[in-house]
Amino acid sequence: MRIRTTAASAALAGLLALGAAVPAHSDDGDSTQETSHTYSLETEAAGAAAAGVGAFVTGGDNVHFSHTVAGAVNAHGWWKRISGPATKAKVTVDIQVKSGAGWRTLNTGTKTVYSGGGSAKRASAAWKCTNLIQRNSFRSVVDVDLVGYPDDSNKKITATQTLYCGT
């Protein structure tokens, strides 16, 4: 579970800005590790703008076969408010397939939703398999942007799933 929070003091904002300046590093080639969801505050003005955002959790499920469309895979993304005034967020979810040394986006779904999850409060993306014989590795990437508030570039990356779904 990952939680995004905002700065409560100038000292914390300074530490966050310093931490944002240091690049993340992963020793393995499959960077499915989750990143922090703390807002990066690089200026005093940004700190003041983000001070009222509060905290929320970015959620997403693993890529899986659809229960409603035969021969298709899908993924969902949502958010849950913990504190703060934000009530809606633009949620974007990508279905990605492993391609060579990297990942390729097959489809993207975007929806502006209230906090919570469930079928009415989530974004979804789907991909119709070209065949059910070819084995591929899939993952989903979820980005939550609170409506009316500043955002950072952190995203939730779900665990890799190996499925018999041709692309």
ChimeraX commands (.cxc) that place a marker at each C-alpha (Angstrom):
marker #1 position 0.00,0.00,0.00 radius 0.5
marker #1 position 1.34,3.44,-0.86 radius 0.5
marker #1 position 0.22,6.70,0.68 radius 0.5
marker #1 position 0.76,10.20,-0.68 radius 0.5
marker #1 position 1.09,12.95,1.89 radius 0.5
marker #1 position 1.83,16.68,1.93 radius 0.5
marker #1 position 4.29,18.84,3.80 radius 0.5
marker #1 position 3.28,20.26,7.15 radius 0.5
marker #1 position 6.29,22.53,7.67 radius 0.5
marker #1 position 9.02,24.32,5.72 radius 0.5
marker #1 position 11.64,21.95,7.16 radius 0.5
marker #1 position 9.80,18.91,5.87 radius 0.5
marker #1 position 9.34,20.60,2.48 radius 0.5
marker #1 position 13.10,21.20,2.30 radius 0.5
marker #1 position 13.86,17.56,3.11 radius 0.5
marker #1 position 11.39,16.39,0.47 radius 0.5
marker #1 position 12.97,18.67,-2.13 radius 0.5
marker #1 position 16.39,17.30,-1.26 radius 0.5
marker #1 position 15.10,13.72,-1.51 radius 0.5
marker #1 position 13.47,14.45,-4.89 radius 0.5
marker #1 position 16.84,15.57,-6.26 radius 0.5
marker #1 position 18.38,12.13,-5.66 radius 0.5
marker #1 position 17.49,9.70,-8.49 radius 0.5
marker #1 position 15.98,6.33,-7.63 radius 0.5
marker #1 position 18.04,3.23,-8.45 radius 0.5
marker #1 position 17.04,-0.35,-8.99 radius 0.5
marker #1 position 19.57,-3.16,-9.27 radius 0.5
marker #1 position 17.32,-5.45,-11.29 radius 0.5
marker #1 position 16.15,-4.95,-14.87 radius 0.5
marker #1 position 12.47,-5.38,-13.95 radius 0.5
marker #1 position 11.71,-2.21,-12.01 radius 0.5
marker #1 position 8.39,-3.22,-10.50 radius 0.5
marker #1 position 9.29,-1.76,-7.14 radius 0.5
marker #1 position 6.84,0.81,-5.89 radius 0.5
marker #1 position 8.00,4.37,-5.43 radius 0.5
marker #1 position 7.13,6.77,-2.65 radius 0.5
marker #1 position 3.97,8.79,-3.04 radius 0.5
marker #1 position 5.08,11.82,-1.04 radius 0.5
marker #1 position 4.64,15.11,-2.85 radius 0.5
marker #1 position 7.96,16.58,-3.93 radius 0.5
marker #1 position 8.13,20.23,-2.96 radius 0.5
marker #1 position 10.95,22.08,-4.70 radius 0.5
marker #1 position 9.91,25.64,-3.94 radius 0.5
marker #1 position 8.29,27.47,-1.07 radius 0.5
marker #1 position 5.37,28.38,-3.36 radius 0.5
marker #1 position 4.85,24.73,-4.26 radius 0.5
marker #1 position 4.91,23.86,-0.57 radius 0.5
marker #1 position 2.21,26.40,0.16 radius 0.5
marker #1 position 0.10,25.18,-2.78 radius 0.5
marker #1 position 0.30,21.53,-1.69 radius 0.5
marker #1 position -0.17,22.10,2.03 radius 0.5
marker #1 position -3.92,21.44,1.86 radius 0.5
marker #1 position -3.88,18.30,-0.30 radius 0.5
marker #1 position -3.83,15.76,2.52 radius 0.5
marker #1 position -3.09,12.08,1.94 radius 0.5
marker #1 position -4.44,9.31,-0.28 radius 0.5
marker #1 position -3.66,5.77,-1.38 radius 0.5
marker #1 position -3.21,4.80,-5.03 radius 0.5
marker #1 position -4.72,1.39,-5.77 radius 0.5
marker #1 position -4.62,-0.93,-8.74 radius 0.5
marker #1 position -5.12,-4.57,-9.54 radius 0.5
marker #1 position -2.89,-6.91,-11.49 radius 0.5
marker #1 position -3.61,-7.45,-15.17 radius 0.5
marker #1 position -6.07,-10.35,-15.42 radius 0.5
marker #1 position -8.46,-12.02,-17.85 radius 0.5
marker #1 position -11.79,-10.22,-18.12 radius 0.5
marker #1 position -14.83,-11.88,-16.58 radius 0.5
marker #1 position -17.15,-10.14,-19.06 radius 0.5
marker #1 position -15.24,-10.14,-22.38 radius 0.5
marker #1 position -13.86,-13.49,-23.52 radius 0.5
marker #1 position -10.25,-13.43,-24.69 radius 0.5
marker #1 position -9.46,-10.00,-23.22 radius 0.5
marker #1 position -7.26,-8.85,-20.35 radius 0.5
marker #1 position -7.95,-5.81,-18.21 radius 0.5
marker #1 position -6.70,-3.80,-15.27 radius 0.5
marker #1 position -8.24,-1.23,-12.94 radius 0.5
marker #1 position -6.95,1.78,-10.99 radius 0.5
marker #1 position -8.50,3.78,-8.15 radius 0.5
marker #1 position -7.70,6.02,-5.19 radius 0.5
marker #1 position -8.79,6.24,-1.55 radius 0.5
marker #1 position -8.73,9.52,0.36 radius 0.5
marker #1 position -7.22,9.36,3.84 radius 0.5
marker #1 position -7.34,13.06,4.67 radius 0.5
marker #1 position -7.59,16.45,2.99 radius 0.5
marker #1 position -10.21,18.34,1.00 radius 0.5
marker #1 position -9.84,16.68,-2.42 radius 0.5
marker #1 position -12.94,14.75,-3.47 radius 0.5
marker #1 position -12.21,13.78,-7.09 radius 0.5
marker #1 position -9.17,12.57,-8.99 radius 0.5
marker #1 position -8.30,11.80,-12.59 radius 0.5
marker #1 position -7.17,8.16,-12.55 radius 0.5
marker #1 position -5.17,6.79,-15.48 radius 0.5
marker #1 position -4.36,3.08,-15.87 radius 0.5
marker #1 position -2.08,1.60,-18.54 radius 0.5
marker #1 position -1.86,-2.06,-19.55 radius 0.5
marker #1 position 1.74,-2.78,-20.48 radius 0.5
marker #1 position 3.44,-5.82,-22.03 radius 0.5
marker #1 position 7.11,-6.74,-21.67 radius 0.5
marker #1 position 8.81,-5.96,-24.98 radius 0.5
marker #1 position 12.52,-6.70,-25.26 radius 0.5
marker #1 position 14.30,-4.88,-22.45 radius 0.5
marker #1 position 11.39,-2.53,-21.71 radius 0.5
marker #1 position 7.64,-2.21,-21.45 radius 0.5
marker #1 position 5.17,-1.20,-24.17 radius 0.5
marker #1 position 1.75,0.31,-23.41 radius 0.5
marker #1 position -1.07,-1.59,-25.12 radius 0.5
marker #1 position -4.01,0.49,-23.94 radius 0.5
marker #1 position -4.84,3.32,-21.54 radius 0.5
marker #1 position -8.01,4.08,-19.61 radius 0.5
marker #1 position -8.74,7.39,-17.88 radius 0.5
marker #1 position -11.66,8.41,-15.69 radius 0.5
marker #1 position -12.32,11.18,-13.17 radius 0.5
marker #1 position -13.76,9.50,-10.08 radius 0.5
marker #1 position -14.57,9.97,-6.42 radius 0.5
marker #1 position -12.50,8.19,-3.77 radius 0.5
marker #1 position -13.21,4.54,-3.10 radius 0.5
marker #1 position -12.74,2.00,-5.86 radius 0.5
marker #1 position -15.45,-0.39,-6.99 radius 0.5
marker #1 position -16.93,-0.44,-10.49 radius 0.5
marker #1 position -18.17,3.18,-10.40 radius 0.5
marker #1 position -15.08,4.67,-8.76 radius 0.5
marker #1 position -12.22,3.37,-10.88 radius 0.5
marker #1 position -10.62,3.64,-14.29 radius 0.5
marker #1 position -10.20,0.56,-16.44 radius 0.5
marker #1 position -8.13,-0.45,-19.44 radius 0.5
marker #1 position -8.65,-3.52,-21.61 radius 0.5
marker #1 position -6.79,-5.37,-24.37 radius 0.5
marker #1 position -8.30,-7.98,-26.69 radius 0.5
marker #1 position -5.82,-10.85,-27.08 radius 0.5
marker #1 position -4.86,-11.72,-30.67 radius 0.5
marker #1 position -4.55,-15.37,-29.59 radius 0.5
marker #1 position -4.56,-17.40,-26.39 radius 0.5
marker #1 position -1.39,-19.35,-27.20 radius 0.5
marker #1 position 1.38,-16.74,-27.00 radius 0.5
marker #1 position 2.71,-16.22,-23.48 radius 0.5
marker #1 position 3.48,-12.62,-22.41 radius 0.5
marker #1 position 4.30,-10.69,-19.26 radius 0.5
marker #1 position 1.88,-7.91,-18.34 radius 0.5
marker #1 position 1.67,-5.19,-15.70 radius 0.5
marker #1 position -0.49,-2.17,-15.01 radius 0.5
marker #1 position 0.63,1.36,-14.19 radius 0.5
marker #1 position -1.75,3.61,-12.22 radius 0.5
marker #1 position -1.46,7.41,-11.97 radius 0.5
marker #1 position -3.72,9.49,-9.72 radius 0.5
marker #1 position -4.00,13.26,-10.20 radius 0.5
marker #1 position -6.17,15.04,-7.62 radius 0.5
marker #1 position -8.46,17.53,-9.34 radius 0.5
marker #1 position -7.37,21.09,-8.53 radius 0.5
marker #1 position -4.15,20.20,-6.69 radius 0.5
marker #1 position -0.46,19.91,-7.67 radius 0.5
marker #1 position 0.88,16.47,-8.51 radius 0.5
marker #1 position 4.16,14.61,-8.67 radius 0.5
marker #1 position 5.22,11.97,-11.19 radius 0.5
marker #1 position 4.90,8.94,-8.87 radius 0.5
marker #1 position 2.83,6.01,-10.15 radius 0.5
marker #1 position 1.83,2.61,-8.82 radius 0.5
marker #1 position 3.25,-0.32,-10.81 radius 0.5
marker #1 position 1.56,-3.66,-10.19 radius 0.5
marker #1 position 3.25,-7.04,-10.07 radius 0.5
marker #1 position 4.12,-8.70,-13.37 radius 0.5
marker #1 position 1.63,-11.37,-14.51 radius 0.5
marker #1 position 2.44,-14.02,-17.12 radius 0.5
marker #1 position -0.65,-14.76,-19.22 radius 0.5
marker #1 position -1.38,-16.65,-22.43 radius 0.5
marker #1 position -2.50,-13.59,-24.40 radius 0.5
marker #1 position -1.03,-12.63,-27.78 radius 0.5
marker #1 position -0.35,-8.99,-28.49 radius 0.5
marker link #1:1,2 radius 0.2
marker link #1:2,3 radius 0.2
marker link #1:3,4 radius 0.2
marker link #1:4,5 radius 0.2
marker link #1:5,6 radius 0.2
marker link #1:6,7 radius 0.2
marker link #1:7,8 radius 0.2
marker link #1:8,9 radius 0.2
marker link #1:9,10 radius 0.2
marker link #1:10,11 radius 0.2
marker link #1:11,12 radius 0.2
marker link #1:12,13 radius 0.2
marker link #1:13,14 radius 0.2
marker link #1:14,15 radius 0.2
marker link #1:15,16 radius 0.2
marker link #1:16,17 radius 0.2
marker link #1:17,18 radius 0.2
marker link #1:18,19 radius 0.2
marker link #1:19,20 radius 0.2
marker link #1:20,21 radius 0.2
marker link #1:21,22 radius 0.2
marker link #1:22,23 radius 0.2
marker link #1:23,24 radius 0.2
marker link #1:24,25 radius 0.2
marker link #1:25,26 radius 0.2
marker link #1:26,27 radius 0.2
marker link #1:27,28 radius 0.2
marker link #1:28,29 radius 0.2
marker link #1:29,30 radius 0.2
marker link #1:30,31 radius 0.2
marker link #1:31,32 radius 0.2
marker link #1:32,33 radius 0.2
marker link #1:33,34 radius 0.2
marker link #1:34,35 radius 0.2
marker link #1:35,36 radius 0.2
marker link #1:36,37 radius 0.2
marker link #1:37,38 radius 0.2
marker link #1:38,39 radius 0.2
marker link #1:39,40 radius 0.2
marker link #1:40,41 radius 0.2
marker link #1:41,42 radius 0.2
marker link #1:42,43 radius 0.2
marker link #1:43,44 radius 0.2
marker link #1:44,45 radius 0.2
marker link #1:45,46 radius 0.2
marker link #1:46,47 radius 0.2
marker link #1:47,48 radius 0.2
marker link #1:48,49 radius 0.2
marker link #1:49,50 radius 0.2
marker link #1:50,51 radius 0.2
marker link #1:51,52 radius 0.2
marker link #1:52,53 radius 0.2
marker link #1:53,54 radius 0.2
marker link #1:54,55 radius 0.2
marker link #1:55,56 radius 0.2
marker link #1:56,57 radius 0.2
marker link #1:57,58 radius 0.2
marker link #1:58,59 radius 0.2
marker link #1:59,60 radius 0.2
marker link #1:60,61 radius 0.2
marker link #1:61,62 radius 0.2
marker link #1:62,63 radius 0.2
marker link #1:63,64 radius 0.2
marker link #1:64,65 radius 0.2
marker link #1:65,66 radius 0.2
marker link #1:66,67 radius 0.2
marker link #1:67,68 radius 0.2
marker link #1:68,69 radius 0.2
marker link #1:69,70 radius 0.2
marker link #1:70,71 radius 0.2
marker link #1:71,72 radius 0.2
marker link #1:72,73 radius 0.2
marker link #1:73,74 radius 0.2
marker link #1:74,75 radius 0.2
marker link #1:75,76 radius 0.2
marker link #1:76,77 radius 0.2
marker link #1:77,78 radius 0.2
marker link #1:78,79 radius 0.2
marker link #1:79,80 radius 0.2
marker link #1:80,81 radius 0.2
marker link #1:81,82 radius 0.2
marker link #1:82,83 radius 0.2
marker link #1:83,84 radius 0.2
marker link #1:84,85 radius 0.2
marker link #1:85,86 radius 0.2
marker link #1:86,87 radius 0.2
marker link #1:87,88 radius 0.2
marker link #1:88,89 radius 0.2
marker link #1:89,90 radius 0.2
marker link #1:90,91 radius 0.2
marker link #1:91,92 radius 0.2
marker link #1:92,93 radius 0.2
marker link #1:93,94 radius 0.2
marker link #1:94,95 radius 0.2
marker link #1:95,96 radius 0.2
marker link #1:96,97 radius 0.2
marker link #1:97,98 radius 0.2
marker link #1:98,99 radius 0.2
marker link #1:99,100 radius 0.2
marker link #1:100,101 radius 0.2
marker link #1:101,102 radius 0.2
marker link #1:102,103 radius 0.2
marker link #1:103,104 radius 0.2
marker link #1:104,105 radius 0.2
marker link #1:105,106 radius 0.2
marker link #1:106,107 radius 0.2
marker link #1:107,108 radius 0.2
marker link #1:108,109 radius 0.2
marker link #1:109,110 radius 0.2
marker link #1:110,111 radius 0.2
marker link #1:111,112 radius 0.2
marker link #1:112,113 radius 0.2
marker link #1:113,114 radius 0.2
marker link #1:114,115 radius 0.2
marker link #1:115,116 radius 0.2
marker link #1:116,117 radius 0.2
marker link #1:117,118 radius 0.2
marker link #1:118,119 radius 0.2
marker link #1:119,120 radius 0.2
marker link #1:120,121 radius 0.2
marker link #1:121,122 radius 0.2
marker link #1:122,123 radius 0.2
marker link #1:123,124 radius 0.2
marker link #1:124,125 radius 0.2
marker link #1:125,126 radius 0.2
marker link #1:126,127 radius 0.2
marker link #1:127,128 radius 0.2
marker link #1:128,129 radius 0.2
marker link #1:129,130 radius 0.2
marker link #1:130,131 radius 0.2
marker link #1:131,132 radius 0.2
marker link #1:132,133 radius 0.2
marker link #1:133,134 radius 0.2
marker link #1:134,135 radius 0.2
marker link #1:135,136 radius 0.2
marker link #1:136,137 radius 0.2
marker link #1:137,138 radius 0.2
marker link #1:138,139 radius 0.2
marker link #1:139,140 radius 0.2
marker link #1:140,141 radius 0.2
marker link #1:141,142 radius 0.2
marker link #1:142,143 radius 0.2
marker link #1:143,144 radius 0.2
marker link #1:144,145 radius 0.2
marker link #1:145,146 radius 0.2
marker link #1:146,147 radius 0.2
marker link #1:147,148 radius 0.2
marker link #1:148,149 radius 0.2
marker link #1:149,150 radius 0.2
marker link #1:150,151 radius 0.2
marker link #1:151,152 radius 0.2
marker link #1:152,153 radius 0.2
marker link #1:153,154 radius 0.2
marker link #1:154,155 radius 0.2
marker link #1:155,156 radius 0.2
marker link #1:156,157 radius 0.2
marker link #1:157,158 radius 0.2
marker link #1:158,159 radius 0.2
marker link #1:159,160 radius 0.2
marker link #1:160,161 radius 0.2
marker link #1:161,162 radius 0.2
marker link #1:162,163 radius 0.2
marker link #1:163,164 radius 0.2
marker link #1:164,165 radius 0.2
marker link #1:165,166 radius 0.2
marker link #1:166,167 radius 0.2
view
